[in-house]
Amino acid sequence: MPKTPPARRLPRRGSPPLRVPPPRPPPTAANDPPPLVFPPVDGGERAVIFDRVDGVKKETKPEGTHLLIPWLQRPIVMDIRTRPRSISSVTGTKDLQMVNLTLRVLSRPRVEALDKIYSNLGEDWDERVLPSIVNEVLKSTAAQYDAESLLTKREQVSRQVREALRARAEDFNIILDDVAITHLSYGADFSRAIEMKQVAQQDAERTRYLVLKADQERMAAVIRAEGEAEAARLISEATRAAGPALLDVRRIQASREIAKTLGRSRNVAYLPQGQQTLLAIQ
């Protein structure tokens, strides 16, 4: 027997009419959801893409605006500019003296290996790597020199630290643009010993100067005495040859010098010779 269609239920009298939803508009390009656009990558930055299916992608996004798949992909923006960092380390020297070294490092990540850096170290790669390798290199380098050589051979020590630190940072895909020792200080006992040594050296230099001065004065006195003896000998020979006339000439020369000196003085007055001097003045 053929099946009869079910009877249509009619709304009861007094009940509200049925509401039919309006038909949906046909799909157009304007109604489609747009792809996700993440904020533009600024200068000195790169974007690492994390994919829910493939994980961290090897290719990084350069500066500018880029598209990605919603929900499936997520950007991680990393700074590739050079970062300055100062790290201090207290280590021992070859002669068992404690020294405080401060190293200033300019570092940046290798752009070609940003995916590995993010996967292994994260965004704070410098905080995780640099303190440990800097302390390791400083301690191993300072142990090869004594305390005095760290000052006298500072350029050599800085170059050795720079080469060792760059080679160590290459293992983590980190580039070091510059490495420099900015501060070097010793312990209180060693600093006091250096000061006492400097004082002793200054005292020795002063004593040596006094000895040299005394030798020079002694030599000058000998030369002066020899000159006076030679002058006396020449005068004696001249006196024997010329008689007392030479002494008279010398006496006249001395009198002339005395008279010239007294003539320039305001407190000296010349009086005529004789007993009637005071009477003449009256």
C-alpha positions as CSV (number, residue, x, y, z in Angstrom):
1,M,0.0,0.0,0.0
2,P,1.3,3.5,-0.8
3,K,2.3,5.5,2.2
4,T,0.4,8.6,2.8
5,P,2.3,11.7,3.7
6,P,1.9,12.9,7.3
7,A,-0.7,15.5,7.9
8,R,0.6,19.0,8.3
9,R,0.1,20.4,11.7
10,L,-1.7,23.7,11.6
11,P,-1.0,26.4,14.2
12,R,-3.5,26.8,16.9
13,R,-5.7,29.7,16.9
14,G,-4.2,32.5,19.0
15,S,-0.6,31.2,18.8
16,P,2.2,33.5,17.4
17,P,3.1,32.9,13.7
18,L,6.2,30.9,12.9
19,R,9.3,33.0,12.2
20,V,11.3,31.9,9.2
21,P,15.0,33.1,9.2
22,P,16.1,35.2,6.3
23,P,18.1,33.5,3.6
24,R,21.8,33.8,3.8
25,P,23.6,35.9,1.1
26,P,25.6,34.0,-1.4
27,P,29.3,33.7,-0.6
28,T,31.4,36.4,-2.0
29,A,35.1,37.5,-1.8
30,A,34.1,40.3,0.5
31,N,32.4,38.0,3.0
32,D,35.2,35.4,3.2
33,P,37.4,35.7,6.3
34,P,40.7,37.4,5.5
35,P,44.0,35.6,6.2
36,L,45.8,36.6,9.4
37,V,48.3,39.5,9.0
38,F,50.7,39.7,11.9
39,P,52.3,43.1,12.8
40,P,55.1,44.2,10.5
41,V,58.7,43.2,11.3
42,D,60.7,46.3,12.2
43,G,64.2,47.1,11.1
44,G,66.9,44.9,12.9
45,E,64.4,42.1,13.5
46,R,63.5,38.7,12.0
47,A,60.3,36.6,12.5
48,V,60.6,32.9,13.2
49,I,57.4,31.0,12.2
50,F,56.1,28.2,14.4
51,D,53.8,25.7,12.6
52,R,51.5,23.4,14.5
53,V,52.2,20.7,12.0
54,D,55.9,21.1,11.0
55,G,57.2,22.9,14.1
56,V,59.7,25.7,13.9
57,K,60.3,26.5,10.2
58,K,63.9,27.0,9.0
59,E,63.0,30.0,6.8
60,T,62.7,33.3,8.7
61,K,60.6,36.3,7.6
62,P,62.6,39.5,6.9
63,E,61.5,43.1,7.6
64,G,58.1,44.1,6.4
65,T,54.5,42.8,6.5
66,H,53.8,39.1,6.0
67,L,50.8,36.7,5.9
68,L,50.3,33.4,7.7
69,I,47.7,30.8,8.1
70,P,45.3,31.5,11.0
71,W,45.5,29.2,14.1
72,L,48.1,27.0,12.3
73,Q,51.1,29.4,12.4
74,R,52.4,31.7,15.0
75,P,55.2,34.4,14.5
76,I,58.1,34.9,17.0
77,V,59.9,38.2,16.4
78,M,63.5,38.1,17.4
79,D,65.9,41.1,17.7
80,I,69.1,40.6,15.6
81,R,70.8,43.9,16.5
82,T,74.1,44.0,18.4
83,R,73.5,43.9,22.2
84,P,76.1,45.3,24.6
85,R,76.6,43.4,27.9
86,S,79.1,43.7,30.7
87,I,80.1,40.6,32.7
88,S,82.3,40.6,35.8
89,S,84.3,37.6,37.0
90,V,86.5,37.0,40.1
91,T,89.3,34.6,39.3
92,G,92.8,33.6,40.4
93,T,96.0,34.2,38.6
94,K,99.1,32.0,38.1
95,D,100.6,33.2,41.4
96,L,97.4,32.6,43.3
97,Q,96.3,36.3,43.5
98,M,92.6,37.1,43.2
99,V,91.7,39.5,40.4
100,N,88.4,41.1,39.4
101,L,87.9,41.3,35.6
102,T,85.0,43.0,33.8
103,L,84.4,42.2,30.1
104,R,82.2,44.1,27.7
105,V,80.8,42.0,24.9
106,L,78.9,43.1,21.8
107,S,76.9,40.1,20.5
108,R,74.2,39.3,18.0
109,P,72.6,36.0,16.8
110,R,73.5,34.4,13.4
111,V,70.5,35.2,11.1
112,E,70.9,31.9,9.2
113,A,70.5,29.9,12.4
114,L,67.7,31.8,14.1
115,D,65.5,28.6,14.0
116,K,68.1,26.6,15.9
117,I,68.7,29.4,18.4
118,Y,65.0,29.7,19.2
119,S,64.6,25.9,19.4
120,N,67.6,25.4,21.6
121,L,68.0,28.6,23.6
122,G,64.9,30.7,23.3
123,E,64.5,34.4,22.9
124,D,66.9,35.2,25.8
125,W,69.8,33.4,24.2
126,D,72.4,36.0,25.5
127,E,71.3,35.5,29.1
128,R,71.6,31.7,28.8
129,V,74.9,31.5,27.1
130,L,77.2,34.5,27.6
131,P,77.6,34.5,31.4
132,S,78.8,30.9,31.4
133,I,81.2,31.0,28.5
134,V,82.6,34.4,29.5
135,N,83.4,33.2,33.0
136,E,84.9,30.0,31.6
137,V,87.2,31.8,29.2
138,L,88.3,34.5,31.7
139,K,89.2,31.9,34.4
140,S,91.2,29.7,31.9
141,T,93.0,32.7,30.5
142,A,93.9,34.5,33.8
143,A,95.3,31.2,35.1
144,Q,98.1,31.4,32.5
145,Y,99.4,34.8,33.7
146,D,100.7,36.1,37.0
147,A,99.2,39.2,38.6
148,E,101.8,41.6,37.3
149,S,101.6,40.3,33.7
150,L,97.9,41.0,33.5
151,L,98.8,44.7,33.7
152,T,102.0,44.7,31.6
153,K,100.5,42.4,28.9
154,R,97.0,43.6,28.9
155,E,96.7,43.8,25.1
156,Q,97.9,40.3,24.7
157,V,95.5,39.0,27.4
158,S,92.6,40.9,25.7
159,R,93.4,39.4,22.3
160,Q,93.6,35.9,23.7
161,V,90.3,36.3,25.5
162,R,88.7,37.6,22.3
163,E,89.8,34.7,20.2
164,A,88.9,32.1,22.7
165,L,85.5,33.6,23.3
166,R,84.6,34.0,19.7
167,A,85.5,30.3,19.0
168,R,83.4,29.3,22.0
169,A,80.4,31.4,20.9
170,E,80.4,29.8,17.4
171,D,79.1,26.6,19.0
172,F,75.9,28.4,19.9
173,N,75.6,30.3,16.6
174,I,76.4,33.6,18.3
175,I,78.6,36.3,16.6
176,L,80.7,38.5,18.9
177,D,81.5,41.9,17.2
178,D,83.8,43.1,20.0
179,V,85.3,41.9,23.2
180,A,87.2,44.2,25.5
181,I,88.5,44.2,29.1
182,T,87.1,47.4,30.7
183,H,88.1,46.9,34.3
184,L,90.8,45.1,36.2
185,S,91.4,45.3,39.9
186,Y,93.2,43.2,42.6
187,G,92.4,42.3,46.1
188,A,93.1,44.6,49.1
189,D,96.3,42.7,50.2
190,F,97.8,42.7,46.7
191,S,97.0,46.4,46.2
192,R,98.7,47.2,49.5
193,A,101.7,45.2,48.5
194,I,101.9,47.0,45.2
195,E,101.7,50.3,46.9
196,M,104.5,49.4,49.4
197,K,106.6,48.2,46.5
198,Q,106.1,51.5,44.7
199,V,107.1,53.4,47.8
200,A,110.2,51.3,48.2
201,Q,111.2,51.9,44.6
202,Q,110.7,55.7,45.0
203,D,112.9,55.6,48.2
204,A,115.6,53.7,46.3
205,E,115.5,56.2,43.5
206,R,115.7,59.1,45.9
207,T,118.7,57.5,47.7
208,R,120.4,56.9,44.4
209,Y,119.9,60.5,43.5
210,L,121.3,61.7,46.8
211,V,124.4,59.5,46.2
212,L,124.9,60.9,42.7
213,K,124.5,64.4,44.1
214,A,127.1,63.8,46.8
215,D,129.5,62.4,44.2
216,Q,129.0,65.4,41.9
217,E,129.5,67.8,44.8
218,R,132.7,66.0,45.8
219,M,134.0,66.1,42.3
220,A,133.2,69.8,42.1
221,A,135.0,70.5,45.4
222,V,138.1,68.7,44.1
223,I,138.1,70.6,40.9
224,R,137.6,73.8,42.7
225,A,140.5,73.1,45.1
226,E,142.7,72.1,42.1
227,G,141.8,75.4,40.4
228,E,142.6,77.4,43.5
229,A,145.9,75.6,44.0
230,E,146.8,76.3,40.3
231,A,145.8,79.9,40.7
232,A,148.0,80.3,43.8
233,R,150.9,78.6,42.0
234,L,150.6,81.0,39.1
235,I,150.4,84.0,41.4
236,S,153.5,82.9,43.3
237,E,155.4,82.4,40.0
238,A,154.3,85.8,38.8
239,T,155.3,87.4,42.1
240,R,158.7,85.9,42.0
241,A,159.1,87.0,38.3
242,A,157.7,90.6,38.6
243,G,158.4,91.4,42.2
244,P,156.0,93.3,44.5
245,A,154.6,95.3,41.6
246,L,152.0,92.6,40.9
247,L,150.7,92.8,44.5
248,D,150.4,96.6,44.2
249,V,148.4,96.2,41.0
250,R,146.1,93.7,42.7
251,R,145.7,96.0,45.7
252,I,144.8,99.0,43.5
253,Q,142.2,96.8,41.6
254,A,140.7,95.7,44.9
255,S,140.6,99.3,46.2
256,R,138.9,100.4,43.0
257,E,136.2,97.8,43.4
258,I,135.6,98.7,47.1
259,A,135.4,102.4,46.3
260,K,132.9,101.7,43.5
261,T,130.7,99.7,45.8
262,L,130.8,102.3,48.6
263,G,130.1,105.1,46.1
264,R,126.8,103.5,45.1
265,S,125.7,103.4,48.8
266,R,123.6,106.3,50.2
267,N,124.8,105.8,53.8
268,V,128.5,106.5,53.1
269,A,130.0,110.0,53.2
270,Y,133.6,110.9,52.3
271,L,135.3,113.3,54.9
272,P,138.6,115.1,54.3
273,Q,141.6,113.8,56.1
274,G,143.0,115.9,59.1
275,Q,142.2,116.9,62.6
276,Q,140.2,120.0,61.7
277,T,137.4,118.1,60.2
278,L,134.8,118.7,62.9
279,L,135.8,122.4,63.2
280,A,135.5,122.8,59.4
281,I,132.0,121.4,59.6
282,Q,131.0,123.8,62.3
